[in-house]
Amino acid sequence: MSGAPALPAFGEALRTWAFIGCVNFGGPAGQIALMHRILVEEKKWISEARFFHALNYCMLLPGPEAQQLATYVGWLMHGVRGGLAAGIMFILPGALVMLGLSLLYVTHADRPEVAAVFWGIKAAVLAIVIDAILRIARRAFTNTLSLVIAVAAFAALFLFNVGFPVVIVAAGLAGLAGAALLPPAPHARSGGEKDPADTHAVDAALARGDLSHTLTVPGQTLRTALTWLAIWLAPVGLLLLALGPDHVMARLALFFSGMSVVTFGGAYAVLAYVAQEAVATYQWLSATEMMDGLALAETTPGPLILVLQHVGFLAASRQAGFDPVLAGLAGAAVTLWVTFVPSFLWIFAGAPHAERLRGNKALSGALAAITAAVVGVIANLAAWFGLHVLFAQVERVATGPFVLQVPDLPTLDPWALGLSVVATVLLLSGRVNVLVLLAGCALAGLVLRAGLA
């Protein structure tokens, strides 16, 4: 392992996490692909096998898997402070942008130039998602079973509206069965197998025994879980005591705390439920405003689940009973806290056990199958997002066992189609990086929309 680079200094890692936080557009698909490119391919901080093992563990957790993956890798390199730095920087830039957009949303009328920029960026986001599918598929498809699992996962989500947790559990069970019945894939890199070459900093440091925080210690899991449970829920208790359970701030804290433990699959997996409760039950915002919030989240860096921050901002600004702007800021902060703090609990308490089980054949088979299912999940995201980028109207139609997303063909936007194709070709060819692509598509949106107006 003499050829492996040294672990980065904490300051260097912090700068990298800040950069990722500023450019991690494209939802979980684009974010995972971006981290893979930077952490595995460019900086060689973590091997591909360990990267996918961490991703598979995060896919089993509620909450934003891409942010949890960043937290996991940060924790591997620098312990709790590294995990905090990675997780917070992954969220903070997008949260600040989302906060500004929410503020503009409630204080200013729609501006055509802003809409034009978002229109252009959506083409880049679609290209990033397609790139992610191809990148992860090349590494996930290690045998025929993995391909079958990916296709089945896509069909279950896109055609039959099967719940995301069901897909993940089924993939894991298929992987367990495959590990017992099939010989190991000769080139598989999921689970405990090492990448050829051993040139990755984390793996080399672990082999030397330098990262003692990754070891399981009796009693440590319980202490960690209780500590982070208190950090998460203490503010919720204070809100309940100070304002009462019926105040909008307390309701936000309770509702989104509950959501944080069932949000398997990220924002899309729970959007329908959140929309129903926020719109129909609590009447915090309208259905149109909910979809506008999702559009804002799709076109800002950070997890797509930041749409919940927008809900919290609008709810508090309208129902808190004091200055709307200050109330909105407070509502957004409460929502962010109870949505993302639980992710640190899952990682800091569970990651040492995930590392300990990394060489387990049965678990490796299950996690490899989950990686394959992730390809189908991202393909479903690409199809859903592509339909809504390219068509002005998309209807959800139930036909027998199928639940289909059917576009209204006359509403196809040929300019959006053309820009999406160009963006995809440029990204797949390697001629531009993600940041340049986003800037270019934003500029193209301004130019094209101005010409079409």
N, C-alpha and C positions, 0 to 999 in steps of 0.2 A: 504494500500500500504506500510505498515511498513516493509514487507519482501523484498521490491525491493532494489537492490543495488544502491549505489550512482552513479551519473554520474562520468565517469573517469576524472581524471585530464588531462589537455591538453597534457602534456608530455607523459602520458601513451597512450592516443589516438594516438598521433603522432607516437610512436613506433609501435603500432598495424597497422596503415596505412602503415608504411614503410615495415613491414613484409608482409602484403597483397600485396603490390606493387612488392615485390621480388619473390613471389610464385604464382601469379595469372595467371598461365598458363591455356590453354584450351579455349581461346576465351570467349565470354560473358556467355556461358552456364556454363563452369567451374568456371568462376569468380563469377557469381551470387551464385552458390552453395557454393563456398568457403566463401564468405561473410556471407551467411546465417548460415553456420556452426559456424563461429567465432563470429559474432555479435549477433545472435539470440540464438543459442544453448549453446555456451560455455560461452561467457561473459555476456549474457543477458542484453545487452545495449539497445536493441530495440525489441519490440514485433513482432511476426510473422505477425500479421494483419497490423501493421504500415510499416513493411519491404515491404510487397507485395503492399501496397498502394503506397509507394514511387517508387517501381519498375514499377508499372503500369503507373504512371505519366511519368517516364523516358522513357518508351516504346513509349509514344506518341511524344517524342521529336526527332528532328534530332540529329545525332551524336552518340557516343558510350554510350549505355545505362548503361553498368556496371560501367564505370567511373562516369557517372552522378549519379548513385545510391550511390556510395561511397561519392560523393560530397554532396548529399542530406542528408545522415546520419551524415556526419561530420558537416554540417550546423545545423541540428537538435540539436546536442549536444553542439556545441561551437560557433554557429553563423558563420559569414563570414570567420573568421580565421580558424575555424574547417573545413568548406567546402573547403577552399583553401588547407589546409594541406592534407585532404583526396584526393582531386582531383589531386593535383600535385604529391603526393607520389604514387598514383595509376598509373601514367604515367611514372614518372622519371626513375625508374630502367629499364623498358622495352625500353624506348627511348634511354638510354645510351647503353644498349646491342645491340639494333638495329643499333645504330650509329657505334659501333665497327664492327658489321657484314657487314654493308654497306661499311665501309672502307676496310675491308679485301676483300670484293667482287670485288672492283675495283682495288685493288693493288696486290692481290695474286691469284694464280691459285687455283682451287678446291683441297682440301686436303681430302683424303679418310677417315681419322679418324673423321673429322668434319661431313662429310656426314653420317658416321655410328652413331654418337651421335644423329643427327637429326632424323635418321630413327628409332632409339629406342624410342626417346621422342614422336614421333607421335603416337605410340601405347598407351603410357600413356595418351596423350591428348584425344584419342578416348575413353578410359575408363572413363576419367573425364566427358566427354560430356554425356555418357550413365548414369553415376551416377547422373548428374544434371537432366536429364529427369525424372528419377524415384523419386528423392527427391521433385522436384517441382510438379510433377503429383500427388503425395500423398496429397498435400495440395491444389492443384488447382481444383481437381475433386470433387466438392461438390454436384453435381446433374447430371442428364442425359444430360442436356443442355451443361454443361461444357465439358463433354466427346465428345459430337457431335461437338462442336466448335473446340476442339483440333484436332480431326480427319479431319475435313473439312479444317482447316488451313494447316495441313501437306499435304493433297491432293492438295490443291490449289497451294502450293509452289513447291512441288516435282513433281507433275504430269502435272500441267497446266501452270507452270511458271508465276503465278499471282504475281503482284508486292506486296512487303511487305506492303506498306501503305494501299493498298486495303484490304488486309487481316486484318489489325488492325482496320480499319474503320468498316469493316463488322462485326468483332467480337464485337466492341463497340456497334453497332446498335442492334445486337442480344442480347447483355446484357441488353440494355435499354428496349427492348421488353420483355425480360424475367423478368426483375424487375417489370414490370407493370402487367404481366399475371400470373407469378408463385409465390407461397409463398416463403419466404426466406428459404434458406437451413439451417437446424438446426445446422450444425457444420461449416458453412462457416466462414472464417476468413478474407476474403478480405473486403476492404472498412472500415467502421467505427466501426465494432464490436471489442470488447476487447478480448484478449486472456484470457483463464481462468487463474487464479492465479495472473495476475497483478504484476509479479516479474521482470519487466523490467525497467531499469533506466530512459529511455527517457519518457515512459508513466507516470511513477510516478512523474517525474519533471514537466511534462505538467499539470498533475492533481493538483499539488501544485501551479501552476502559475509561475514557476521559469524561464521559457524560453520565455521571452517577445519578443524576436526577431522573433518568429514564428507567431506573430500576424500581421494582415494586417493593415497598417497605410495609411491614405489618402495621395496621392502624392508620397509615398515611392517607389511604383513599377516603376513609370516613372523616378524618379531620379536614381534608381538602373539600369534600362535599359539603360538610356543615359550614365551613367558612364561607364558601361561595353561595350557599343557600341563604345565609344571613345577609351577605352583601346584596343579593338579588331582592330579597323580600323585606328587608328592614325599611326601605323607603316606602314600600307599599303599605306596610303597617302604619307608618307615620301619617300618610295621606288619609287612611281610613280614620285614624284617631282625630286628626285635625279638621277634616272636611266632612266626614260621614260617608257611608257607603253609596249614597245617592248622588253625590257630587260628580260632575263629569270627569274630573281628574282621577278620582278613586275608581270610577267605572272603567276608564281607560287602562289604569294600572291592573285591575283585576282581569279585564277581558283579554288584554294582550299577554299577561302572564300565563293565562290558560292557553292562549294560542302558541306560546313559545314551547310548550311541551308536546304539541300535536302537529307542528308544521313540518311534517315529513314531505320532502320534495320541494321545499322553498315556496316562493310566492304564488306560482301558478297552481300548485296543488291545493292551496287553501283560499285562493282568491274568491271563489264562488261563495264559500261559507262566510268569509269576512264581509264581502259585499252584502250578503243577505242580512247579517246581524247589524252591520254599521248603518245600512240604509233603512231596512224595514223595522228592526227592533229598536235600535237606539236613535235612529233618525239624525245621525251626525252629519250626513251629507247625502246628496242625490246619487242615483245610479250613474248618471253622466259624469258627475264629479269624481266618482270612484274610478271610472275608466280613464278619465283625464289624469288622475294620480298615477295609475299604472303606466300611462304613456310617459309621464315625467320621469318615473323611476327607470323605464327602459332606456332613456336617453341621457342618463347621468351615470357616473362611475359608482361602483359599490353594488351591494346585493339588491336584487329586484325587490326584496322584502322591505326595502326602504319606503315602498308605497304605504306601509303602515304608519310611518312617520307623518306622511301627508294627511292621512285620516285623523291622526291625533291632533295635528295642527288645526285642521278645519273644525273638528269637534270642539276643542277647547276655545278657539277664537269666537265661537258662536254661543256656547252654553256656559262658560265659566263665570260670567257675571262681572268681569272687569275688563280693562283695556284689551281689545281684541288682539293686538299685536303681541303684547306681553303674555296674554293667555295662550295664544297659538304657540309661542316659543316654549312655554312651560309644558303644554300638551305634547309637543314634539319631543321634548326632552324625556318626559315620563315614558312615552311610547318606545323611544330608543332604548332606554334603560332596561325595561322589562322584556324587550324583544331580544337584545343581544347579550346581556350579562349571563343568561343561562348557558350560552355557547361556551363561555370560559369554564363553567362548571363541568360540562360534559368532557371537554378536552383535558383539563388539568387533573380531573379525577379518574378519567378512563384511559387516557393515552398510555400511561405506563403498562397497563394490562394489555392493551392492543399491541404494544411492542413485544411484550413477553410471549404472546401467542403467535408472533409473526411466522415462526417456523412450523407451526402446526399444519399438517397436510390437509386435514379436513377443512379447517378454517381457511386455509389458502385457496382451496377449491371453491368454497362458498364465496369468498371475496373476489376471486377471479371472475366468477359468474356474475357477480354484481357489477364489476367493471364492464363486462359485456352488455349488461342491461342498461348501464349508463349511456352507451351509444344509442340504444333505442330511445331512451328518455330524451337525449339531446336532439335526436332526429324528430321526435314529437314536438319539441320546442321549436325547432326550425320550421316545421310544417305550420304550426300554429302562428308563429310570428310572421312567416312569409306570407301567409294568406292575408293577415291583417295589414301588412305593409303594402301589398300589391293590389288589394281590392278594398274599395270603400265600404262594401257591405258583405258580411259573412254571417250566414245563419246557422244555428245549431239545429239539426234535424234528426229526430229519432225514427229509425226505420227498422222494425223488428229488433234484433239484438244489437244493431249498430246505432251509434250516436255520432253522426257525421258533422263536420264543419264544411258547409257548402257555400262557396263564394258565388256572388251574383256576377256572372261573367261580364256583362256590360259595364260594370263599375271598375274593371281593370284599369290601373294607372300605368300607361306605357312608359312614361318618364321614370317612374319608380322602378319598373322592371328593368329598363335600360341601365339606370344608375346602379342597381343591385348587381347586375351581370358584370358590369365594368369593375365594380368594387371587388367582387368575388374573384375575378380573373387576376386583378392586380395583387390581391393578398395571397392567393394560391401560388402565383408565380414567384413570390418572394421579392418583388420589386419595391414594395413599400412596407413599412411597419404599421402597427395598429394605430399609433398616434397620428402619423401622417395620413393614413386612410381616413380617420375620423375628421381631421381638419379639412381634408380635401372634399369629402362628401358634404360637410357643413357648408363650405364655400359653394360647391355645386348646387346645393339646395337653394342658397340665396340667389344665385345667378339664374337657375332654371325657373324658380318661382316668380322672380321678377319679370322674366321674359314671358311667362305664361299668364301673368296677371293682366 
